Structure formats: C-alpha cells, structure tokens
Amino acid sequence: MDRVDGVGPSGELLVRVRAAPAGGAANTALLRAIAAVCDVAPSRVSLLRGAAGRRKIVAISGIRATVLTQRWPDLIVS
C-alpha cells in the first residue's frame, strides 16, 4: 500500500510506494500518494527534480504551505 510515513530527520516527507521504478511508475505512484494525503487532484502535484533518484522535489498547487506544516510540523517547505 502506498503511504506517507511522516517526516524524516532532514525535514523530508517520507513516502512509500509499491510500484517499481520502471517506466516512471514509482514517480506516478508517489505523486498520487502525495495528492491523496493533501486532498488535491493528482494533476496539482508535479515532480520538479529527482525523477531518477530516491530523493525528489515536488510542487503542490492548491494547498497552502501552512496547511502542510500544520500536518507535518518538521516538513521543509519553500
């Protein structure tokens, strides 16, 4: 099951997905998992950097940064 596990020690959101990285399936699953927990449409979550690596930078539109930091106080947002 794809899920968000919270915030890591460096302020990163920890997300687990079951999809294999082949063909971008893991990235798609990641964006959908983030969209689901943020209650926004998947089209509002985009991958900015890190498509081929484990660490990624995403953008979420349609939600305020304060909402994210209320949910995950240690999350780094910019």
KAWO-V130465 format. One record per helix or strand. SS is the DSSP state (H for helix, E for strand). FROM is the first residue (numbers start at 1). LEN is the number of residues. If there is no record, write none. Layout:
BEGIN
{{SS FROM LEN} {SS FROM LEN}}
END
This chain:
BEGIN
{{E 3 5} {E 13 4} {H 22 17} {H 42 3} {E 45 5} {E 57 4} {H 65 7}}
END
